[in-house]
Amino acid sequence: MAAFLVMVSVASATTAVPAWAADRSGRPVVAGIDLERATIPDLQRAMRSGRLSSVELTTFYLHRIRKLNPTLHAVLSTNPDALRLAAESDVRRLRHRSKGPMDGIPVLLKDNIDTADRQPTTAGSTALLESRPYRDAGVVENLREAGAVILGKANLSEWSSYRSTSSSNGWSPLAGQTANPYVLDRNPCGSSSGPGVAVAAHLATVAVGTETDGSISCPSGANGIVGVKPSLGLVSRSGIVPVSKQQDTAGPMARNVVDAAILLAALNGADRRDPITVDAAKQSIDDYTKFLHPNALRGKRIGVWREVYTPDDTTKAAFEQALTRLRKLGATTVEITIPYLDVIAANEFPAIRTEFKHDINAYLASTGGKHPADLAGLIQYNLDNAAIEMPYWTHNLWDRSQATTGDLNDPAYRAMREAATSAARRGLDETLRGAKLDAIVAPTNNAAWKTQLGVGDGALLIDSSGPAAVSGYANMTVPMAYAGPLPLGLSIMGGRFSEPSLLAIAYAFEQDTKVRRLPTFIPSIG
């Protein structure tokens, strides 16, 4: 394992951690700015005034990664060009040529997002260590155009949790098990575990995760941050190691709704390599912050969805308190059920088996460098390198996927996909229209469970992400409460391209409750 941990390199930040790295209370402070309280607009004001530079901010994060990552295992690699990108941003600012609110802001990427630079894109697997994408992913092109500093690549559940039914969220053979920063032996949840932990623990200002079903929402809830799973088509899927392009999307992960809104504006937009984004181009918005008002819940009708898998008593109580708060903020809550969940459950994952084989084969065929040519080659690679790749579980999901045709024109496959997607869309559309709802809320997660490698996490999850994930509709998570030291999130979902409304609702709730706390780094509890 140690051989792969050296991927996390901070070669450009070799001096001792400077005095401004943290104040005596342990709060993340740079240039006298408390990063826990600061938003991206606060950082931009500090940089415009000369109080802070992008180089100082980037150096702060590089030092913090070096200090905390050996415990958290949240970052796979840092970008050797990060300080150069930061310096270029500072020059633009001095010349009054800033590219906007993301200019000079350090961003971590989940390591299934291609960058055509000196960083690898591995999906957490040794099989892709020598792959070399020919160009940046669509979202990375947008971030570069916005002037963001690509700080590095974050750890993830290897292959975005699509390899084994016994896998543990947050583990990859390249960086080991990502630790929840609130209680270190607890699970960070979701395949976007590294981005979730990194944002919560101040290893970057913001991060970009990806979701097929729950991989942004659950790690956001479990790590006390804001996560946005955008509507399918709002954000480009090009250059992302896939699970299923029918459901995959990248999205923002941030400590507050303002930062999530700013990052979403930078990420969204048309990409000719992903035709669905061209069709959805009229839905792109260059400023989501204009929708954020503390009184946004007044007059809203919010559906209350309780049919999620086994929320525990603490989560149920926290959810009831959140509903009370929503009502005090002017919303009307309406008890609802979402129909057709049985149809979704019967068809989603059987359809994904075919989609994964098709999509991963297409990704590998279009990616340069040395790597297995297709899913069959990946399976053989794992067998040949089992001590590294399979010390805790096998690849039974891959075996099932390989056994399919991988043909997206297969009538049996098409029937399953149509059944799953149409059921999810009908279920949400009928519920939203029938009760005249602005959004639907549900718990995002139970308190994080103790990680036990090889046991599997499926029975411990709350499945509130499914309808939005399968339909391709918008879903987001905002901190709701704490169960002891462990965060709980509130999921807010709506129709397709309802991001402005969901962000407004989340902002009003966040500003009233101010739930989020700094991570505690407790070794273990209970």
LOVO-32661 format. One line per field, with one value per residue (C-alpha): residue in one letter; residue number from 1; x, y, z. Coordinates in pm, 1 decimal, decimal comma. Example, Ala and Ser with C-alpha at 12.3 -4.5 7.8 and 13.67 -1.06 7.14 Angstrom:
<sites>
type: (A  S)
seq: (1  2)
px: (1230,0  1367,0)
py: (-450,0  -106,0)
pz: (780,0  714,0)
</sites>
This chain:
<sites>
type: (M  A  A  F  L  V  M  V  S  V  A  S  A  T  T  A  V  P  A  W  A  A  D  R  S  G  R  P  V  V  A  G  I  D  L  E  R  A  T  I  P  D  L  Q  R  A  M  R  S  G  R  L  S  S  V  E  L  T  T  F  Y  L  H  R  I  R  K  L  N  P  T  L  H  A  V  L  S  T  N  P  D  A  L  R  L  A  A  E  S  D  V  R  R  L  R  H  R  S  K  G  P  M  D  G  I  P  V  L  L  K  D  N  I  D  T  A  D  R  Q  P  T  T  A  G  S  T  A  L  L  E  S  R  P  Y  R  D  A  G  V  V  E  N  L  R  E  A  G  A  V  I  L  G  K  A  N  L  S  E  W  S  S  Y  R  S  T  S  S  S  N  G  W  S  P  L  A  G  Q  T  A  N  P  Y  V  L  D  R  N  P  C  G  S  S  S  G  P  G  V  A  V  A  A  H  L  A  T  V  A  V  G  T  E  T  D  G  S  I  S  C  P  S  G  A  N  G  I  V  G  V  K  P  S  L  G  L  V  S  R  S  G  I  V  P  V  S  K  Q  Q  D  T  A  G  P  M  A  R  N  V  V  D  A  A  I  L  L  A  A  L  N  G  A  D  R  R  D  P  I  T  V  D  A  A  K  Q  S  I  D  D  Y  T  K  F  L  H  P  N  A  L  R  G  K  R  I  G  V  W  R  E  V  Y  T  P  D  D  T  T  K  A  A  F  E  Q  A  L  T  R  L  R  K  L  G  A  T  T  V  E  I  T  I  P  Y  L  D  V  I  A  A  N  E  F  P  A  I  R  T  E  F  K  H  D  I  N  A  Y  L  A  S  T  G  G  K  H  P  A  D  L  A  G  L  I  Q  Y  N  L  D  N  A  A  I  E  M  P  Y  W  T  H  N  L  W  D  R  S  Q  A  T  T  G  D  L  N  D  P  A  Y  R  A  M  R  E  A  A  T  S  A  A  R  R  G  L  D  E  T  L  R  G  A  K  L  D  A  I  V  A  P  T  N  N  A  A  W  K  T  Q  L  G  V  G  D  G  A  L  L  I  D  S  S  G  P  A  A  V  S  G  Y  A  N  M  T  V  P  M  A  Y  A  G  P  L  P  L  G  L  S  I  M  G  G  R  F  S  E  P  S  L  L  A  I  A  Y  A  F  E  Q  D  T  K  V  R  R  L  P  T  F  I  P  S  I  G)
seq: (1  2  3  4  5  6  7  8  9  10  11  12  13  14  15  16  17  18  19  20  21  22  23  24  25  26  27  28  29  30  31  32  33  34  35  36  37  38  39  40  41  42  43  44  45  46  47  48  49  50  51  52  53  54  55  56  57  58  59  60  61  62  63  64  65  66  67  68  69  70  71  72  73  74  75  76  77  78  79  80  81  82  83  84  85  86  87  88  89  90  91  92  93  94  95  96  97  98  99  100  101  102  103  104  105  106  107  108  109  110  111  112  113  114  115  116  117  118  119  120  121  122  123  124  125  126  127  128  129  130  131  132  133  134  135  136  137  138  139  140  141  142  143  144  145  146  147  148  149  150  151  152  153  154  155  156  157  158  159  160  161  162  163  164  165  166  167  168  169  170  171  172  173  174  175  176  177  178  179  180  181  182  183  184  185  186  187  188  189  190  191  192  193  194  195  196  197  198  199  200  201  202  203  204  205  206  207  208  209  210  211  212  213  214  215  216  217  218  219  220  221  222  223  224  225  226  227  228  229  230  231  232  233  234  235  236  237  238  239  240  241  242  243  244  245  246  247  248  249  250  251  252  253  254  255  256  257  258  259  260  261  262  263  264  265  266  267  268  269  270  271  272  273  274  275  276  277  278  279  280  281  282  283  284  285  286  287  288  289  290  291  292  293  294  295  296  297  298  299  300  301  302  303  304  305  306  307  308  309  310  311  312  313  314  315  316  317  318  319  320  321  322  323  324  325  326  327  328  329  330  331  332  333  334  335  336  337  338  339  340  341  342  343  344  345  346  347  348  349  350  351  352  353  354  355  356  357  358  359  360  361  362  363  364  365  366  367  368  369  370  371  372  373  374  375  376  377  378  379  380  381  382  383  384  385  386  387  388  389  390  391  392  393  394  395  396  397  398  399  400  401  402  403  404  405  406  407  408  409  410  411  412  413  414  415  416  417  418  419  420  421  422  423  424  425  426  427  428  429  430  431  432  433  434  435  436  437  438  439  440  441  442  443  444  445  446  447  448  449  450  451  452  453  454  455  456  457  458  459  460  461  462  463  464  465  466  467  468  469  470  471  472  473  474  475  476  477  478  479  480  481  482  483  484  485  486  487  488  489  490  491  492  493  494  495  496  497  498  499  500  501  502  503  504  505  506  507  508  509  510  511  512  513  514  515  516  517  518  519  520  521  522  523  524  525  526)
px: (0,0  276,2  405,3  84,4  47,9  350,3  119,7  12,6  293,4  337,5  675,7  609,6  531,0  832,8  880,4  754,2  384,7  366,6  217,3  -93,0  -190,4  -420,9  -493,9  -445,5  -795,9  -715,7  -952,2  -841,6  -715,9  -518,1  -416,4  -641,0  -942,4  -1141,7  -1206,4  -1487,0  -1689,9  -1567,3  -1750,2  -1598,9  -1718,2  -1538,6  -1218,5  -1252,7  -1291,7  -979,5  -784,2  -900,8  -796,7  -451,6  -507,5  -488,9  -348,3  -442,5  -86,2  -122,9  -459,2  -331,4  -18,4  -235,3  -428,7  -117,0  30,6  -295,9  -317,3  36,8  -50,6  -394,1  -407,2  -198,0  -488,9  -782,3  -671,8  -893,0  -652,5  -486,9  -258,6  -187,0  -140,3  226,1  97,8  -132,6  92,4  158,5  -216,3  -260,3  16,9  -143,6  -470,4  -295,4  -143,5  -485,4  -628,7  -349,5  -424,1  -799,9  -866,9  -1025,3  -1233,4  -1504,1  -1592,1  -1402,0  -1077,4  -796,0  -1017,7  -858,7  -1076,2  -1026,2  -1161,2  -1283,5  -1026,1  -1260,1  -1255,6  -1002,8  -731,0  -492,7  -203,7  58,9  -199,7  -321,9  -690,8  -725,2  -1081,5  -886,4  -742,4  -383,9  -510,3  -532,0  -210,6  -54,7  -363,4  -327,7  -649,0  -618,4  -803,8  -968,4  -1315,2  -1585,2  -1621,4  -1244,6  -1241,3  -1510,3  -1317,2  -1001,3  -1198,0  -1331,5  -975,4  -1006,8  -693,5  -707,3  -555,9  -548,8  -745,2  -949,9  -979,2  -1299,2  -1461,0  -1267,6  -1454,6  -1722,9  -1836,8  -1928,1  -1716,8  -1850,4  -2161,2  -1927,5  -1725,8  -1684,7  -1745,6  -1427,2  -1171,2  -929,8  -607,3  -422,3  -498,7  -667,2  -978,0  -1097,2  -1177,7  -1474,5  -1316,7  -1571,0  -1500,9  -1208,7  -1319,6  -1660,3  -1743,3  -1743,4  -2016,6  -2060,9  -1809,6  -1737,3  -1596,0  -1263,0  -1421,2  -1668,9  -1401,9  -1162,7  -1420,2  -1536,9  -1178,8  -1064,2  -829,9  -980,1  -1232,8  -1470,0  -1464,7  -1631,1  -1786,0  -1985,5  -2302,7  -2479,8  -2709,3  -2623,6  -2251,5  -2269,1  -2562,9  -2454,6  -2093,5  -2223,5  -2467,5  -2219,1  -1948,9  -2159,3  -2139,6  -2361,7  -2382,7  -2566,7  -2661,7  -2757,1  -3024,8  -2895,9  -2772,3  -2697,7  -2332,0  -2113,6  -2037,7  -1750,5  -1417,3  -1561,1  -1489,2  -1845,6  -2076,7  -2387,7  -2421,3  -2796,0  -2751,5  -2393,7  -2336,9  -2073,1  -2173,8  -2053,9  -1952,9  -1902,2  -1926,5  -2208,6  -2484,9  -2328,4  -2010,8  -2211,5  -2414,4  -2102,1  -1934,3  -2247,8  -2251,5  -1892,2  -1960,2  -2282,3  -2309,0  -2310,3  -2033,4  -2034,2  -1880,5  -2193,7  -2500,7  -2746,9  -2585,6  -2635,2  -3004,5  -3019,5  -2810,7  -3104,0  -3118,9  -2762,6  -2734,3  -2425,0  -2526,3  -2721,5  -2651,0  -2925,1  -3180,3  -3048,5  -3272,1  -3317,1  -3696,4  -3717,1  -3927,1  -4220,1  -4522,6  -4344,1  -4515,8  -4273,7  -4347,4  -4238,8  -4116,7  -4081,7  -4066,4  -3688,5  -3501,0  -3477,8  -3381,5  -3286,8  -3457,6  -3199,1  -3234,3  -3612,7  -3609,3  -3369,0  -3589,4  -3895,5  -3703,8  -3605,7  -3969,5  -4066,8  -3800,4  -3925,0  -4274,6  -4145,4  -3972,2  -4306,1  -4334,6  -4634,3  -4537,6  -4741,5  -4714,5  -4655,1  -4564,2  -4369,4  -4521,9  -4351,5  -4053,6  -4091,2  -4052,4  -3736,6  -3591,5  -3660,8  -3501,4  -3234,7  -2940,2  -3010,1  -3003,8  -2680,4  -2506,0  -2541,7  -2463,8  -2145,1  -2002,3  -2086,9  -1974,5  -1650,3  -1545,8  -1609,5  -1416,3  -1113,7  -1114,4  -1102,2  -834,3  -463,2  -178,1  -128,5  -429,5  -661,5  -858,1  -1203,1  -1400,6  -1274,5  -920,3  -998,4  -1131,1  -815,3  -601,3  -769,0  -712,8  -345,6  -308,3  -548,7  -326,5  -344,4  -684,7  -890,9  -764,1  -1114,1  -1369,5  -1394,9  -1549,7  -1882,7  -2061,5  -1812,8  -1871,0  -2245,5  -2185,0  -1945,3  -2209,8  -2444,8  -2435,2  -2319,2  -2545,6  -2760,7  -2989,4  -3064,3  -3447,4  -3431,8  -3196,5  -3397,7  -3713,6  -3542,1  -3398,3  -3726,5  -3912,6  -3671,4  -3640,1  -4005,7  -4116,5  -3883,2  -3994,9  -4364,4  -4328,6  -4170,7  -4378,3  -4709,2  -4616,3  -4492,2  -4790,4  -5053,9  -4972,2  -4861,5  -4517,5  -4209,4  -3979,9  -3966,9  -3752,7  -3620,8  -3330,0  -3005,0  -2823,8  -2810,6  -2509,2  -2198,9  -2134,8  -1805,4  -1610,6  -1557,4  -1373,9  -1535,1  -1867,9  -2043,9  -2242,3  -2566,9  -2794,8  -2679,2  -2778,1  -3091,5  -3213,1  -3352,6  -3134,3  -3293,3  -3589,0  -3386,5  -3087,5  -3284,1  -3508,6  -3216,2  -3382,3  -3219,3  -3134,2  -2921,3  -2815,8  -2768,7  -2654,5  -2960,1  -2834,7  -2574,8  -2612,6  -2353,0  -2047,3  -2170,4  -2346,4  -2690,1  -2809,6  -3143,4  -3215,0  -3416,4  -3531,6  -3743,4  -3817,5  -3565,8  -3373,1  -3520,9  -3175,2  -3258,9  -3554,6  -3367,4  -3068,0  -3301,3  -3475,4  -3144,0  -3002,2  -3300,8  -3275,5  -2897,0  -2903,9  -3168,6  -3021,4  -2644,4  -2596,8  -2248,0  -1959,5  -1588,3  -1475,4  -1363,0  -1114,9  -1222,6  -1052,1  -1358,8  -1685,3  -1927,0)
py: (0,0  247,2  233,5  389,6  649,2  832,1  950,3  1221,8  1465,4  1816,9  1868,5  2234,8  2306,4  2173,5  2433,4  2393,1  2461,0  2840,4  3014,0  3115,0  2752,7  2733,9  2936,0  2799,2  2651,0  2434,7  2626,3  2648,9  3006,5  3170,7  3537,7  3585,4  3451,1  3171,7  2939,1  2761,6  3083,3  3224,2  3176,2  3204,4  3569,2  3639,2  3487,8  3688,3  4012,1  3926,0  3856,5  4176,1  4379,4  4219,7  4059,5  3712,0  3564,5  3248,3  3126,0  3165,6  2987,3  2704,4  2664,3  2647,5  2354,1  2174,8  2192,1  2082,4  1783,9  1687,7  1710,7  1542,6  1309,8  1031,8  999,2  1076,7  909,0  1159,6  1276,7  1052,5  1306,1  1677,3  1870,3  1961,3  2263,4  2392,8  2676,0  2786,1  2803,9  3003,0  3245,1  3297,9  3381,9  3636,9  3801,8  3822,4  3984,4  4243,2  4327,5  4348,9  4054,9  3814,7  3541,4  3548,5  3406,1  3077,8  3244,9  3135,1  2902,5  2560,0  2267,0  1894,7  1647,2  1297,3  1075,4  944,3  1284,9  1315,8  1578,2  1599,8  1716,4  1557,8  1398,4  1044,4  956,1  618,1  558,0  440,6  139,6  42,1  -71,5  292,0  426,5  450,8  572,6  912,5  1092,2  1282,4  1587,5  1730,0  1621,3  1869,6  1991,8  2044,0  2250,4  2468,5  2501,5  2604,3  2859,3  2994,9  3029,6  2766,2  2607,0  2231,0  2128,8  1752,1  1428,0  1289,6  928,4  738,5  402,3  218,3  220,8  436,7  141,6  -61,6  -372,3  -584,8  -619,0  -658,8  -340,7  -70,5  291,2  496,1  219,1  204,3  6,3  328,8  518,6  272,1  349,5  709,1  804,5  1009,0  1325,1  1342,5  990,1  830,7  467,7  556,9  534,7  845,8  694,1  707,6  670,0  1046,5  982,7  1157,5  1482,4  1475,8  1428,7  1675,6  1954,6  1881,8  1882,3  2191,4  2019,8  2235,7  2514,1  2298,4  1967,0  1798,6  1458,1  1226,6  1031,4  738,6  676,1  839,1  898,2  1275,0  1288,9  1026,8  1145,6  1501,2  1401,9  1182,3  1451,7  1753,8  1940,4  2055,2  1834,3  1891,7  1608,5  1807,0  1715,8  1488,1  1705,4  2017,7  1915,7  1737,1  1364,8  1364,3  1244,8  1080,8  713,9  581,7  348,8  433,1  734,1  699,7  820,4  950,0  1317,7  1534,0  1787,7  2034,9  1946,9  2245,9  2356,9  2601,8  2661,5  2979,3  2795,6  2505,2  2749,2  2922,8  2593,9  2466,0  2778,9  2706,8  2339,0  2362,0  2435,0  2280,1  2038,9  1912,7  1586,0  1522,3  1588,6  1582,2  1902,0  2074,3  1987,1  2123,4  2434,8  2672,3  2546,7  2657,9  2945,2  3158,6  3282,5  3065,1  3294,4  3531,4  3271,4  3254,9  3436,6  3364,7  3391,0  3153,3  2898,1  3133,0  2996,6  2683,0  2343,4  2070,3  1700,8  1480,9  1142,1  887,4  566,2  548,7  245,1  217,2  558,3  497,4  669,1  947,5  1026,5  1016,9  1263,4  1496,4  1481,8  1579,6  1876,7  1977,7  1963,7  2184,8  2432,9  2430,1  2512,9  2794,5  2937,7  2960,0  2630,0  2398,7  2032,8  1764,0  1391,3  1204,1  867,2  817,9  547,3  289,6  231,8  -143,4  -95,0  110,3  -150,4  -435,7  -268,9  -11,6  -231,6  -503,5  -224,0  -80,1  -416,7  -374,3  -2,8  -47,8  -298,4  -75,0  251,1  131,4  -38,5  287,1  488,7  258,6  255,4  636,0  681,0  689,6  528,8  175,6  2,7  -295,0  -263,4  -353,8  -497,6  -846,5  -710,6  -537,2  -862,3  -1043,8  -762,5  -802,2  -1175,9  -1123,4  -860,0  -999,1  -927,7  -554,5  -519,9  -782,3  -823,3  -784,4  -858,0  -985,8  -831,2  -1012,4  -705,1  -701,5  -1070,4  -1004,7  -709,0  -902,6  -1173,4  -921,8  -832,5  -479,0  -381,8  -76,2  -185,8  -518,7  -526,9  -686,4  -416,8  -135,8  -259,6  -253,0  94,5  232,7  75,3  213,9  567,2  615,2  482,3  722,0  1019,5  935,0  882,8  1223,3  1411,7  1274,6  1341,1  1695,0  1790,1  1603,0  1775,4  2102,6  2071,8  2288,4  2010,0  1683,5  1627,5  1310,7  1211,0  1168,3  932,2  767,2  840,1  692,2  328,4  170,2  64,9  -310,0  -399,0  -680,6  -673,0  -435,3  -120,8  -166,2  -255,1  53,3  313,8  526,1  500,6  851,2  920,4  661,9  839,9  1151,1  945,4  714,2  988,4  1223,0  1493,1  1733,3  1638,0  1808,2  1763,1  2020,5  1961,5  1878,1  1778,2  1574,4  1234,5  1284,2  1393,5  1248,9  1459,8  1394,0  1546,5  1661,9  1567,0  1810,1  1685,4  1829,0  1806,5  1820,1  2148,8  2258,0  2350,1  2720,7  2630,9  2357,7  2582,8  2856,4  2617,1  2475,7  2824,8  2938,6  2626,2  2657,2  3024,1  2965,3  2649,1  2698,1  2328,3  2259,8  2214,0  2160,4  1795,5  1652,7  1382,5  1151,8  811,7  606,0  615,5  367,0)
pz: (0,0  86,6  -269,5  -391,4  -118,6  -255,7  -532,3  -288,5  -352,3  -220,7  -375,5  -443,4  -76,7  110,7  381,8  736,4  789,4  833,2  1134,3  941,7  869,4  1171,8  1482,6  1832,6  1842,8  1542,1  1312,5  947,6  919,5  638,9  639,4  941,7  749,9  915,9  623,5  809,2  797,8  468,5  139,4  -207,3  -232,8  96,8  -43,2  -364,0  -166,1  33,8  -284,4  -452,7  -147,8  -138,0  201,2  46,6  -272,5  -459,0  -407,7  -29,6  -30,9  -249,3  -36,8  274,4  129,1  7,1  356,9  514,9  278,7  372,3  742,0  748,2  450,0  611,8  855,9  625,5  298,5  116,7  -156,1  -412,9  -580,0  -579,3  -899,5  -960,1  -1154,0  -878,5  -758,9  -1116,0  -1181,2  -860,1  -957,3  -1298,3  -1124,3  -903,1  -1209,9  -1377,8  -1067,5  -1053,5  -1416,5  -1344,2  -1574,5  -1328,7  -1492,0  -1227,4  -885,7  -930,2  -1041,2  -809,5  -602,9  -531,0  -641,3  -587,1  -842,5  -775,6  -944,5  -1210,9  -1384,7  -1666,7  -1669,4  -1962,4  -1746,8  -1522,5  -1293,6  -1351,1  -1371,3  -1203,0  -1074,8  -768,9  -952,3  -1026,2  -1367,0  -1481,6  -1330,2  -1677,2  -1860,7  -2024,3  -2121,0  -2446,6  -2314,1  -2004,6  -1904,3  -2000,6  -1641,9  -1615,4  -1933,7  -1776,3  -1450,0  -1633,5  -1833,8  -1503,2  -1368,6  -1095,4  -950,7  -1008,3  -675,7  -719,9  -732,0  -445,3  -334,3  -408,4  -373,9  -645,1  -977,6  -808,9  -595,3  -902,7  -863,3  -576,1  -362,9  -61,0  -112,9  151,3  59,2  41,3  -21,1  -311,0  -347,5  -427,2  -105,9  125,3  330,0  342,9  703,4  817,7  967,4  1249,9  1380,9  1203,2  1215,0  1070,0  701,3  478,9  255,7  -118,1  -396,0  -379,8  -33,0  -89,4  -213,2  76,5  341,4  177,7  172,5  528,4  660,0  466,0  221,5  -56,8  -89,2  -295,2  -481,5  -775,9  -712,8  -936,6  -877,0  -1034,8  -738,4  -405,3  -457,7  -405,1  -167,6  86,0  139,5  161,7  434,1  619,3  618,0  704,7  373,4  86,7  -221,0  -549,3  -784,5  -1095,6  -1345,6  -1618,6  -1904,9  -1702,9  -1650,3  -1904,1  -1867,3  -2117,5  -1981,2  -1669,6  -1600,1  -1626,2  -1442,8  -1644,3  -1871,9  -1827,5  -1468,7  -1420,4  -1353,6  -1189,3  -926,0  -660,7  -305,3  -73,6  289,1  221,0  -31,1  -171,8  -272,2  -416,5  -626,2  -756,4  -846,0  -1022,2  -1238,7  -1342,1  -1414,8  -1617,0  -1986,1  -2332,5  -2434,6  -2792,1  -2674,4  -2469,2  -2688,9  -2398,5  -2264,8  -2600,7  -2589,1  -2232,4  -2300,8  -2246,7  -1886,2  -1811,0  -1565,2  -1509,0  -1162,0  -919,8  -625,2  -742,0  -628,8  -273,2  -26,8  344,9  309,4  13,7  205,3  255,8  72,6  -45,9  -41,2  60,8  27,0  318,8  201,7  477,9  271,3  276,3  398,8  778,7  911,5  1276,0  1570,8  1593,1  1223,6  1246,8  1537,5  1353,4  1044,1  1249,6  1390,2  1037,2  927,4  1219,9  1111,6  751,5  873,7  1096,4  790,3  610,2  426,3  423,3  461,1  288,5  360,5  34,4  -106,9  -429,2  -651,6  -872,7  -642,4  -697,6  -1072,4  -1021,0  -785,3  -1027,0  -1328,4  -1236,3  -1149,2  -1409,9  -1670,5  -1529,7  -1582,8  -1959,3  -1948,7  -1748,6  -1995,3  -2289,7  -2130,7  -1969,3  -2293,8  -2480,7  -2221,6  -2231,1  -2612,0  -2620,8  -2350,2  -2422,6  -2232,6  -2110,4  -1956,7  -2015,4  -2336,6  -2205,8  -1916,1  -1987,8  -1964,8  -1634,9  -1491,8  -1597,4  -1456,3  -1119,3  -1124,3  -1209,1  -935,8  -677,9  -376,6  -453,0  -616,8  -433,9  -75,7  72,9  -201,0  -555,9  -867,1  -880,0  -1022,6  -1308,1  -1373,8  -1400,2  -1629,4  -1850,9  -1890,6  -2058,9  -2426,3  -2351,0  -2640,4  -2575,6  -2860,0  -2693,3  -2659,3  -2313,6  -2190,5  -2349,5  -2179,2  -1838,1  -1884,3  -2012,5  -1721,3  -1459,3  -1597,8  -1686,6  -1346,1  -1165,8  -1373,8  -1346,4  -974,0  -913,4  -1171,5  -1046,2  -683,6  -745,8  -964,0  -768,4  -438,4  -604,7  -447,9  -488,8  -362,8  -167,7  141,3  306,3  530,7  338,5  575,2  912,2  1132,6  972,1  1056,7  1156,7  849,9  824,9  506,9  313,5  496,3  258,1  335,4  140,0  431,6  624,2  363,2  337,3  -21,1  -67,2  -371,6  -601,3  -764,8  -853,8  -968,0  -1197,0  -1335,7  -1398,8  -1187,3  -942,7  -583,8  -319,5  40,2  315,7  677,5  892,7  1240,6  1428,3  1590,5  1864,4  1668,1  1335,8  1068,3  921,6  595,4  457,4  93,9  -117,4  -457,7  -735,9  -1105,7  -1386,3  -1391,5  -1057,5  -924,7  -866,5  -644,0  -455,6  -390,1  -263,6  -24,4  97,6  150,3  357,8  573,6  609,2  705,1  970,9  1125,5  1076,9  1153,7  1021,7  1268,2  1217,4  1207,0  1539,9  1425,1  1711,3  1669,2  1768,3  1962,8  2116,8)
</sites>
